Amino acid sequence: MSAPTVIRQGRAADAPPVLAEPTPRWKPALAVVAVWFLVWWFTKGTDTLVLAGRDQTPVMKTMAAFRDEMIAGRSTNPVMVVTGAIADALRGLVAWLQRLISIPADPRPVPIIGWLGVTAIATWISYAVANWRIALLTLGTFLSFGVFGYWSDSMDLLIVVLVAVTISVLIGLPLGILAGTSKRANSIIEPILDFLQTMPTFVYLLPIVLFFGIGASSAVVSTLAYAVPPLIRISAHGIRTVNPAMIEVTNSLGQTSWQRLLKVQLPLAKRTIIVGLNQTTLAALSMATIASFVDGPGLGRPVLDGLRINDVGKGLVPGLLIVAMAIMLDRLTTAASERSDVIARGGGLPNALHKRILIGGGVLAVVAVFVSRQQFWAAEFPDLGIGRAIARSADGIVDSIVSTISPVTEGIKNVITYGLLNPMQAFIAESPWWLAALGISAIGFVIGGLRGLIPTVVALAGIWYFGLWHSAMITLVMTLVATLLCMVLAVVIGVAMARRKSVDTLVRPLLDAGQTIPAFVYLIPCLALFGPTRFTGIVASIAYAAPAAIKLVADGVRGVSPTTMEAVRSTGASTMQQIRKVQLPMAKASLVLATNQGLLFVLAMAVISGMVGAGALGYDVVLGSFRSEEWGKGAAAGLSIVLLGIMLDRIARRAAEAAPAGSQRRRFSNRGI
C-alpha cells in the first residue's frame, strides 16, 4: 500500500499531516464488485428467485396459519387474553379523552371541554413549562387546527401522542436509569434498542394489529413501541455522562445508590433526559400519523385519503397541520429543557412578574373552560370553510406548477431511472441469488471484517428463508440509489454550510424544521411532482434522510482543525483542493456516519414509499396490512426489511468504527442530531 500524500506548510514540521488518499478498504470492495460483474455477465437472469404475482411460499403460509390460530384463540389463548385486555383499556382511555376534548360526549352534542378551554389550558401549560414565546406559538397552532377545519382530528392525534408519550416515560425512564447505572443491564437493553430503531415504522403495525386489533389501541401501542427507544437510550447516556468527580464525592459521603441517583445523577442528567423526551415526542407524532393505516384516529386519516386518490389538496392542509404540531411540540420540549439554564443566567421575565402572569393566566384558563362548557360557540369550532378553500386553491396551483416544471421533473426522473436505477437493479436483482449473496457478503467482509460479515450472512440467509429474495434486492437497490443521491446532496450542502456561516445561518433552520416533519407527510409533494412511481419513493426517502445527513457532514467538515486549514491555504491550495484533499478526508468518520444514518432513514421510508408505486418489499407489507389473505407475505416482507436494515447498519457501523480516531463518532437516535 502506498504511503498517504501529506501536505505541509513549507518546512514547518509541526504542520498537521493531512491524508489525501481514499479509504484503502474501498479498493478491495471495488475489486469484489468487478469480479461480481464479470460472473454476472454470464449468469444474469438465472436463479433470481422471483416470486410470481400473488404466490406464497410455505413459510408465508405458515405465518398466515399462525395468525389465524391466534385470532381463533382470542378468548382462550393467554397471550391474546392479556393483549386484548390491554387493548380494551387503551381504547377506553382514548375514547374518554376524545369525549373530553374532541368529540361529542353524550348526551352533550359537544365535548366536555370545548376548543376555547382546551386552547387556554394548552397555552397556560406552555407558558408554565417554557416561556411566553412558546405560549404564543401554542396558541397560534391550536387556533390553526380549528380555523382550517381539523380541530377534532388534531385533538385525536394529540391524544394518541400524549397517551403514548406518557406510557413511554413510565416504561422508558426506569429502563434508561437501569441501563445508565448497570453495565450488565445496558448490554441486554442496547441490542434490543438497536433492533427496534432499525425496524422501519410501518413494520411495527403487522404484529401489533394481530395482538391488539385495529383502531386506537394499535395506534397507541405502535406509537409507544416506536417512541420509547430514544428516551431509554438518551436517558441512559445522560446518567452515564454525569461528571465522575461528582460520583466520587457522593461515594465519599457514604450515600446509598438510591441517594446518589435521586440527588446527583438525575438532577445533573435532567436536561439530557428532557432532550430524550423531545425525541420521543417527535417519534410518537411520526408513528401516530402512520397509524392511520390501521384505523388510528388523527390527522393521518385525511392525509391517507388524499394519497389514496392522488389528491394533493385534500392531503395538503392536514399535512401542514401535522408539521405545525410537530414544530410546536419540538419547540415546547426544547424550551422546557433549557428553562432552568435561562433562569440561572438571569434570562426570562422577572420572577414576580412571571408569578403574576402565571396566576392570571391560570384564572383565565379556568374561565375559558367554564365558558366552553356553557356556550356552544366556545365548545365547537365554527366551520369557516378555509381549509376546503385552501385545498381547492392548492389543487389548481399544484396542477399549474406541475404542468410548468414537468419537463424538468420528468427529465430528472428519466436520468436517474435509466442512468442509475435500472442498471443497478439489473446488476443486483438480476444476479443469481447465490452470486448476489456471495458478492454482498464479500463486501461486508472487506468493509467490516468478521463483525461485518457475520450479520451480513445471517441477514441474507434470513431473507432467502422468507422467500422474497428478488423483492429484497430491488428494495436494496432503491435504498442504495437514494442513499447515494442523499450523500451527494449532503456533501454539497454540508460543505457549503461548513465553509460559509451565512449559508449555515440560512440552511440550518430549514434542516431543523425538516427533521420535525413526520415521514408520511413527505409523500404529499413528492407524489404531486412525480406521480405514483418508484422514483417518487426515492425522492421522498431523500427528503426524509437529507436533514440528518447534511448536519453530520457540515459538523464534520467544520470540525477540521483551523490550524490545518491555515497551513493548507498558505500553500496556495484552491478551494476545491482544500475540500477534496483536506476537509473531506479529515471528516471521513462524519461522512461514514452520515451514510449510516442516511441508509437507515431511507430504509425507514421503504414501506411508506410502497404506497406510491415503489413496489418490492414495501408494497408487500402494505398489501399484507390491508388484506388478511396476504398477511403472511406482508409479515415475511416486513421481516426481510428488518434484516436488510440490520445488515446495512452493521456494515456501515463497522466502517464508521474504522474511521480516524480524531474524527467524531457519535450515535444518534431516530431524528435527533
C-alpha positions in Angstrom: 0.0 0.0 0.0 1.5 3.4 -1.0 2.1 6.0 1.7 -0.5 8.6 2.0 0.2 12.0 0.5 1.0 14.7 3.0 0.5 18.4 2.5 2.9 20.6 4.6 3.5 24.3 5.0 7.0 24.8 3.7 9.4 23.3 6.2 7.1 23.5 9.3 7.5 20.1 10.8 4.7 20.7 13.2 2.1 21.2 10.5 -0.6 18.6 11.0 -0.5 15.8 8.4 -3.4 15.7 6.0 -4.4 12.4 4.4 -5.4 12.8 0.7 -5.7 9.1 -0.1 -9.2 7.4 -0.2 -10.0 4.8 2.4 -7.9 1.8 1.4 -10.6 -0.8 2.2 -12.8 0.6 -0.6 -10.3 -0.8 -3.1 -10.9 -4.5 -2.3 -14.6 -3.7 -2.3 -14.4 -2.4 -5.8 -12.4 -5.5 -6.7 -15.3 -7.6 -5.4 -17.8 -5.7 -7.5 -15.6 -6.2 -10.6 -15.5 -9.9 -10.1 -19.2 -10.0 -9.3 -19.9 -8.1 -12.6 -17.8 -10.5 -14.6 -19.7 -13.6 -13.3 -23.0 -11.7 -13.6 -22.3 -11.1 -17.3 -22.5 -14.9 -18.0 -25.2 -15.8 -15.4 -27.6 -12.8 -15.3 -31.3 -13.6 -15.2 -30.9 -17.1 -13.8 -31.8 -18.3 -10.2 -33.1 -14.9 -9.2 -35.9 -16.4 -7.0 -38.6 -14.3 -8.4 -41.9 -14.9 -6.6 -44.6 -14.5 -9.3 -47.8 -12.5 -8.7 -49.7 -13.5 -5.6 -47.8 -16.7 -5.0 -46.8 -17.5 -1.4 -44.1 -19.8 0.0 -44.7 -22.4 2.6 -43.1 -20.1 5.2 -45.6 -17.3 4.4 -48.5 -19.8 4.6 -47.2 -20.9 8.0 -47.2 -17.3 9.2 -50.7 -16.9 7.9 -51.8 -20.0 9.7 -50.2 -18.7 12.9 -52.2 -15.5 12.6 -55.4 -17.4 12.0 -54.7 -19.6 15.0 -54.1 -16.6 17.3 -57.2 -14.9 16.1 -59.3 -18.0 16.6 -58.0 -18.3 20.2 -58.5 -14.7 21.1 -60.8 -15.7 24.0 -58.7 -18.6 25.3 -55.1 -18.0 24.4 -53.4 -16.5 27.5 -51.3 -14.1 25.3 -54.4 -12.9 23.4 -56.4 -12.5 26.5 -53.7 -10.3 28.1 -53.2 -8.2 25.0 -57.0 -8.0 24.5 -57.4 -6.6 28.0 -54.6 -4.0 27.4 -56.3 -3.1 24.1 -59.7 -2.6 25.8 -58.1 -0.4 28.4 -56.3 1.7 25.9 -59.4 2.0 23.7 -61.4 3.1 26.8 -58.8 5.7 27.8 -58.6 7.2 24.3 -62.4 7.2 24.0 -62.7 9.1 27.3 -60.1 11.6 26.3 -61.9 12.1 23.0 -65.2 12.8 24.7 -63.3 15.2 26.9 -61.8 17.4 24.2 -62.6 16.3 20.6 -65.9 14.5 20.0 -69.5 14.9 21.4 -69.9 13.4 24.9 -73.4 12.0 25.0 -75.9 13.4 25.9 -73.9 16.7 25.1 -73.7 17.5 21.4 -70.2 18.8 22.1 -67.1 17.7 24.0 -66.9 18.1 27.8 -64.3 20.9 27.3 -64.7 22.9 24.2 -62.0 24.4 21.9 -61.7 27.6 23.9 -61.0 25.8 27.2 -58.5 23.4 25.6 -56.6 26.2 23.8 -56.4 28.2 27.0 -55.1 25.2 29.1 -52.5 24.3 26.4 -51.3 28.0 26.2 -51.1 28.3 30.0 -49.1 25.0 30.3 -46.7 26.1 27.6 -46.0 29.4 29.5 -45.6 27.5 32.7 -43.0 25.0 31.4 -41.4 27.1 28.8 -41.8 30.9 28.1 -44.2 33.4 26.6 -42.9 32.9 23.1 -43.7 29.2 23.2 -47.1 30.1 24.7 -47.9 32.3 21.7 -46.7 29.5 19.3 -49.0 27.0 21.1 -51.9 29.5 20.9 -51.5 30.0 17.2 -51.1 26.3 16.5 -54.2 25.3 18.3 -56.2 28.1 16.7 -55.0 26.9 13.3 -56.4 23.4 14.0 -59.9 24.9 14.2 -59.6 27.7 11.6 -58.6 25.2 8.9 -61.4 22.8 9.9 -59.5 19.9 11.5 -60.0 20.5 15.2 -61.3 17.1 16.1 -58.7 15.2 14.0 -55.9 17.3 15.5 -57.1 16.6 19.1 -57.3 12.9 18.3 -53.7 12.9 17.0 -52.6 14.8 20.1 -54.4 12.4 22.4 -52.7 9.4 20.8 -49.3 11.1 21.1 -49.8 12.2 24.7 -51.0 8.8 25.8 -48.1 7.0 24.1 -45.5 9.5 25.5 -46.9 9.2 29.0 -46.6 5.4 28.9 -43.2 5.8 27.3 -42.0 7.9 30.2 -43.4 5.3 32.7 -41.6 2.5 30.9 -38.6 4.2 29.3 -37.3 6.3 32.2 -36.8 3.4 34.6 -35.2 1.3 31.8 -33.0 4.3 30.9 -31.9 4.6 34.6 -31.2 0.9 34.7 -29.2 1.0 31.5 -27.3 4.1 32.7 -26.4 2.6 36.1 -25.8 -1.0 35.2 -23.4 -2.2 32.5 -24.9 -5.7 32.6 -28.4 -4.3 32.0 -27.2 -2.0 29.3 -25.6 -4.9 27.5 -29.0 -6.5 27.3 -31.1 -3.4 26.6 -28.8 -1.9 23.9 -29.2 -4.7 21.3 -33.0 -4.6 21.7 -33.0 -0.8 21.2 -30.8 -1.3 18.1 -33.2 -3.8 16.7 -36.3 -1.6 17.4 -34.6 1.5 15.9 -33.5 -0.4 12.8 -37.1 -1.6 12.1 -39.0 0.7 9.7 -42.1 2.3 11.2 -44.7 0.5 9.1 -43.3 -2.9 10.1 -44.4 -2.4 13.6 -48.1 -2.4 12.6 -48.4 -6.0 11.3 -47.7 -7.8 14.6 -49.3 -5.1 16.7 -52.6 -5.3 14.8 -52.6 -9.1 15.3 -52.4 -8.8 19.1 -54.2 -5.6 19.8 -56.7 -5.2 16.9 -57.2 -2.1 14.8 -58.1 1.4 15.9 -56.9 3.5 18.8 -55.3 0.6 20.7 -53.0 -0.4 17.9 -52.2 3.3 17.3 -51.1 3.8 20.9 -49.1 0.5 21.1 -47.3 1.0 17.8 -46.6 4.6 18.7 -45.3 3.5 22.1 -43.1 0.8 20.6 -41.5 3.2 18.2 -41.2 6.2 20.6 -39.8 4.6 23.7 -36.2 3.6 22.5 -34.9 7.2 22.1 -36.0 8.0 25.7 -34.3 4.9 27.1 -31.1 5.5 25.1 -30.7 9.2 25.7 -31.6 8.9 29.4 -29.0 6.2 29.9 -26.5 8.4 28.1 -27.3 11.3 30.3 -26.8 9.3 33.5 -23.6 7.7 32.3 -22.0 11.0 31.4 -22.5 12.7 34.8 -19.2 14.0 35.9 -17.3 11.1 37.6 -15.9 13.6 40.2 -19.4 14.2 41.4 -20.0 10.5 41.8 -16.7 10.1 43.8 -17.8 12.9 46.1 -21.2 11.2 46.8 -19.4 7.9 47.4 -17.0 9.6 49.9 -20.0 10.9 51.8 -21.4 7.4 52.2 -24.6 7.9 50.2 -26.5 4.9 49.0 -27.0 4.2 45.4 -30.6 5.5 45.6 -29.5 8.7 47.2 -26.8 9.1 44.6 -29.3 8.6 41.8 -32.0 10.9 43.2 -29.8 13.7 44.5 -27.0 13.7 41.9 -27.4 11.7 38.7 -31.0 12.5 37.9 -30.7 16.3 38.6 -27.5 16.6 36.6 -28.9 14.5 33.7 -32.3 16.3 33.7 -31.6 18.4 30.6 -30.4 15.3 28.7 -33.5 13.4 29.8 -35.7 16.2 28.5 -33.9 16.0 25.2 -34.8 12.3 25.1 -38.4 13.3 25.8 -38.2 15.7 22.9 -37.1 12.9 20.6 -39.7 10.5 22.0 -42.4 13.1 21.4 -41.4 13.7 17.8 -41.1 9.9 17.1 -44.5 9.4 18.7 -46.1 12.0 16.4 -44.5 10.4 13.3 -45.7 7.0 14.2 -49.2 8.1 15.3 -49.6 9.7 11.9 -48.7 6.4 10.2 -51.1 4.5 12.5 -53.9 5.8 10.3 -53.2 2.8 8.2 -54.7 0.6 10.9 -57.7 3.0 11.6 -55.8 5.0 14.2 -57.5 8.4 14.9 -56.0 11.7 14.0 -54.8 13.8 11.1 -53.2 10.9 9.4 -56.6 9.8 8.1 -57.3 12.8 5.8 -53.7 12.7 4.6 -54.1 9.0 3.8 -57.4 9.7 2.0 -55.6 12.3 -0.2 -52.8 9.9 -1.0 -55.1 7.1 -2.0 -56.8 9.2 -4.6 -53.7 11.3 -5.5 -55.5 14.5 -4.4 -52.7 16.8 -3.2 -55.1 19.5 -1.9 -57.0 17.0 0.2 -53.8 15.9 2.0 -52.0 19.3 2.0 -53.9 21.1 4.8 -53.8 18.2 7.3 -50.2 17.5 6.3 -49.3 21.1 7.1 -51.1 20.9 10.4 -49.1 17.8 11.3 -46.0 19.8 10.6 -47.3 22.7 12.7 -48.0 20.3 15.6 -44.5 18.8 15.3 -42.8 22.2 15.4 -44.9 23.2 18.4 -44.1 20.0 20.3 -40.4 20.3 19.4 -40.1 23.9 20.4 -42.1 23.3 23.6 -39.9 20.4 24.9 -36.7 22.1 23.8 -37.6 25.3 25.6 -38.6 23.3 28.7 -35.2 21.6 28.7 -33.4 25.0 28.5 -35.7 26.9 31.0 -33.6 26.3 34.1 -30.4 27.4 32.3 -32.1 30.5 31.0 -33.3 31.4 34.5 -29.9 30.7 36.0 -28.3 33.2 33.6 -30.8 35.8 34.6 -32.9 35.5 31.5 -36.7 35.4 31.2 -39.2 37.6 32.9 -38.6 38.8 36.5 -39.8 36.2 39.0 -42.5 38.4 40.5 -43.9 39.3 37.0 -43.7 35.6 36.0 -45.8 34.6 39.0 -48.4 37.2 38.4 -48.7 36.2 34.7 -48.9 32.5 35.8 -51.6 33.1 38.3 -53.6 35.4 36.0 -53.2 33.0 33.1 -54.4 30.2 35.3 -57.5 32.1 36.2 -58.2 33.0 32.6 -57.8 29.3 31.6 -60.4 28.3 34.3 -62.8 30.9 33.0 -62.2 29.7 29.4 -63.0 26.2 30.4 -66.2 27.3 32.2 -67.3 29.3 29.1 -66.5 26.4 26.8 -68.9 24.3 28.8 -71.7 26.8 28.7 -71.5 28.4 25.3 -71.9 26.5 22.1 -69.6 28.9 20.1 -66.8 28.2 22.6 -67.4 24.5 22.6 -67.4 23.6 18.9 -65.1 25.5 16.5 -67.2 27.2 13.8 -66.8 25.8 10.3 -65.1 28.6 8.4 -64.5 26.6 5.2 -61.0 28.0 5.0 -59.4 24.5 4.8 -61.6 23.5 1.9 -60.9 26.7 0.1 -57.1 26.2 0.5 -57.4 22.6 -0.7 -59.2 23.7 -3.8 -56.7 26.5 -4.5 -53.8 24.2 -3.8 -55.1 21.7 -6.4 -55.1 24.4 -9.0 -51.7 25.8 -8.0 -50.1 22.4 -7.9 -51.5 21.5 -11.3 -50.2 24.7 -12.7 -46.7 24.2 -11.2 -46.5 20.5 -12.2 -47.5 21.3 -15.8 -44.9 24.0 -15.9 -42.0 22.1 -14.5 -43.0 18.6 -15.6 -40.4 18.6 -18.4 -37.7 19.2 -15.7 -39.0 16.7 -13.2 -39.6 14.2 -16.0 -36.1 14.7 -17.2 -34.6 14.3 -13.7 -36.7 11.1 -13.2 -35.6 9.7 -16.5 -31.9 10.4 -16.0 -31.9 8.8 -12.5 -34.1 5.9 -13.6 -32.3 5.0 -16.8 -28.8 6.1 -15.9 -28.6 4.7 -12.3 -31.6 2.9 -11.0 -32.3 0.5 -13.9 -28.6 -0.5 -14.4 -28.1 -1.2 -10.6 -31.4 -3.2 -10.5 -30.3 -5.2 -13.5 -27.0 -5.9 -11.8 -28.1 -6.7 -8.3 -31.6 -8.0 -8.6 -31.0 -10.0 -11.8 -27.9 -11.7 -10.4 -28.3 -15.3 -9.4 -29.2 -15.3 -5.7 -26.0 -17.2 -4.8 -23.9 -14.7 -6.7 -25.6 -11.7 -5.1 -25.2 -13.3 -1.6 -21.5 -14.0 -2.2 -20.9 -10.5 -3.5 -22.7 -8.7 -0.7 -21.1 -11.0 1.9 -17.6 -10.3 0.5 -18.3 -6.5 0.5 -19.4 -6.8 4.1 -16.2 -8.6 5.0 -13.8 -6.2 3.3 -15.5 -3.2 4.8 -16.4 -4.5 8.3 -14.2 -7.6 8.8 -15.7 -10.6 10.6 -18.0 -8.3 12.6 -19.4 -7.1 9.3 -19.5 -10.5 7.6 -21.4 -12.5 10.3 -24.5 -10.2 10.5 -24.5 -9.9 6.7 -24.5 -13.7 6.2 -27.2 -14.2 8.8 -29.4 -11.4 7.3 -29.0 -12.7 3.8 -29.9 -16.3 5.0 -33.0 -14.9 6.6 -34.1 -13.0 3.5 -33.6 -16.2 1.5 -35.6 -18.2 4.0 -38.6 -15.8 3.9 -38.8 -16.3 0.2 -38.7 -12.7 -1.0 -35.1 -12.5 -2.3 -35.8 -10.8 -5.6 -38.1 -8.1 -4.0 -35.5 -7.6 -1.3 -32.8 -7.0 -3.9 -35.0 -4.4 -5.6 -35.6 -2.7 -2.3 -31.8 -2.8 -1.6 -31.2 -1.2 -5.0 -33.6 1.7 -4.3 -32.1 2.1 -0.8 -28.6 2.4 -2.2 -29.6 4.8 -5.0 -31.5 7.0 -2.6 -28.6 6.9 -0.1 -26.1 7.8 -2.9 -28.1 10.7 -4.1 -28.7 11.8 -0.4 -25.0 11.8 0.3 -24.2 13.8 -2.9 -26.7 16.4 -1.6 -25.3 16.2 1.9 -21.8 16.7 0.8 -22.6 19.7 -1.4 -24.8 21.5 1.1 -22.9 20.3 4.2 -19.5 21.6 2.8 -21.2 24.9 1.9 -22.6 25.3 5.4 -19.2 24.5 7.0 -17.3 27.0 4.9 -19.8 29.9 4.9 -21.5 31.0 8.0 -24.2 32.8 6.0 -25.2 29.5 4.3 -25.3 27.8 7.7 -27.5 30.5 9.1 -29.9 30.2 6.2 -30.0 26.4 5.8 -29.8 25.1 9.4 -33.3 26.3 10.4 -34.7 24.6 7.3 -33.0 21.4 8.3 -34.3 21.7 11.9 -37.8 22.1 10.5 -37.3 19.2 8.1 -36.3 16.9 11.0 -39.6 17.6 12.7 -41.7 16.6 9.7 -43.2 13.0 10.0 -42.1 10.7 7.2 -45.7 10.3 6.0 -46.0 13.9 5.1 -43.1 13.9 2.7 -45.1 11.8 0.2 -47.6 14.6 -0.5 -45.3 17.0 -2.5 -43.3 14.1 -4.0 -46.5 12.4 -5.3 -47.6 15.7 -6.8 -44.3 16.3 -8.6 -43.5 12.8 -9.8 -46.7 10.8 -9.7 -47.1 7.2 -8.4 -43.7 5.7 -9.4 -40.8 4.1 -7.6 -38.8 7.3 -8.2 -41.4 9.1 -6.1 -40.4 6.8 -3.2 -36.8 7.5 -3.8 -37.3 11.3 -3.7 -39.4 11.1 -0.5 -36.7 9.0 1.1 -34.0 11.5 0.1 -36.1 14.4 1.6 -36.6 12.4 4.8 -33.0 11.4 5.2 -31.2 14.5 4.0 -31.5 16.8 7.0 -29.7 14.5 9.4 -27.0 13.6 6.8 -26.4 17.3 5.9 -25.9 18.2 9.5 -23.5 15.4 10.1 -21.4 16.4 7.1 -21.5 20.1 8.0 -20.4 19.4 11.6 -17.7 17.0 10.5 -16.2 19.4 7.9 -16.4 22.3 10.4 -14.5 20.2 12.9 -11.4 20.1 10.8 -8.6 22.0 12.7 -8.3 25.7 11.8 -4.5 25.3 12.1 -4.6 22.6 9.5 -6.7 24.8 7.2 -4.5 27.8 7.6 -1.4 25.7 6.8 -3.1 24.3 3.6 -4.2 27.8 2.5 -0.7 29.1 2.9 0.5 26.5 0.3 -1.8 28.2 -2.3 -4.3 25.3 -2.5 -7.5 26.2 -4.3 -10.9 25.9 -2.7 -11.6 22.6 -4.4 -8.2 21.2 -3.3 -8.9 22.3 0.2 -12.3 20.4 0.1 -11.2 17.3 -1.8 -7.7 16.7 -0.2 -8.2 18.1 3.3 -11.6 18.7 4.7 -13.5 15.7 3.3 -10.7 13.2 4.1 -10.3 14.5 7.6 -14.1 14.4 8.1 -14.3 10.8 6.9 -15.8 9.5 10.2 -18.7 12.0 9.9 -19.2 11.1 6.3 -19.4 7.4 7.1 -21.8 8.1 10.0 -23.9 10.3 7.8 -24.1 7.5 5.3 -25.1 5.1 8.0 -27.9 7.4 9.2 -29.0 8.1 5.6 -29.3 4.3 4.9 -31.5 3.8 7.9 -33.7 6.8 7.2 -34.1 5.8 3.6 -34.9 2.2 4.5 -37.4 3.5 7.0 -39.3 5.0 4.1 -39.3 1.8 2.1 -42.7 0.6 3.3 -44.3 4.1 3.2 -43.0 4.5 -0.3 -44.7 1.3 -1.3 -48.0 3.3 -1.2 -46.9 5.5 -4.1 -45.5 2.9 -6.6 -42.2 1.9 -5.1 -43.2 -1.7 -5.1 -40.9 -4.5 -3.9 -41.0 -5.3 -0.1 -42.8 -2.0 0.7 -45.8 -2.9 -1.5 -45.9 -6.4 0.1 -46.1 -5.0 3.6 -48.8 -2.5 2.7 -50.8 -5.3 0.9 -50.4 -7.5 3.9 -51.8 -4.8 6.2 -55.0 -4.3 4.1 -55.7 -7.9 3.1 -55.9 -10.7 5.6 -55.1 -13.4 3.0 -51.8 -11.6 2.3 -50.8 -11.2 6.0 -48.2 -14.0 5.8 -46.5 -12.4 2.8 -46.6 -9.0 4.4 -45.0 -10.3 7.6 -42.3 -12.0 5.6 -41.7 -8.7 3.7 -41.5 -6.8 7.0 -39.0 -9.2 8.5 -37.0 -9.0 5.3 -36.8 -5.2 5.5 -35.7 -5.5 9.1 -32.9 -7.9 8.1 -31.8 -5.5 5.3 -31.7 -2.7 7.9 -29.6 -4.7 10.3 -27.2 -5.8 7.6 -26.7 -2.3 6.2 -26.5 -0.8 9.7 -23.8 -3.3 10.9 -21.7 -2.8 7.7 -21.9 1.0 7.9 -21.2 0.9 11.7 -18.1 -1.2 11.2 -16.9 1.3 8.6 -17.5 4.2 11.0 -15.5 2.4 13.7 -12.6 2.1 11.3 -12.5 5.9 10.6 -9.7 8.0 12.1 -9.7 8.3 15.9 -9.6 12.1 15.7 -13.0 12.3 14.0 -16.3 12.4 15.8 -18.0 9.2 16.5 -21.5 9.9 17.8 -24.6 7.8 18.0 -27.9 9.4 17.1 -31.3 8.0 17.7 -34.2 8.5 15.3 -34.2 12.0 14.0 -32.2 13.6 16.8 -29.0 15.4 16.0 
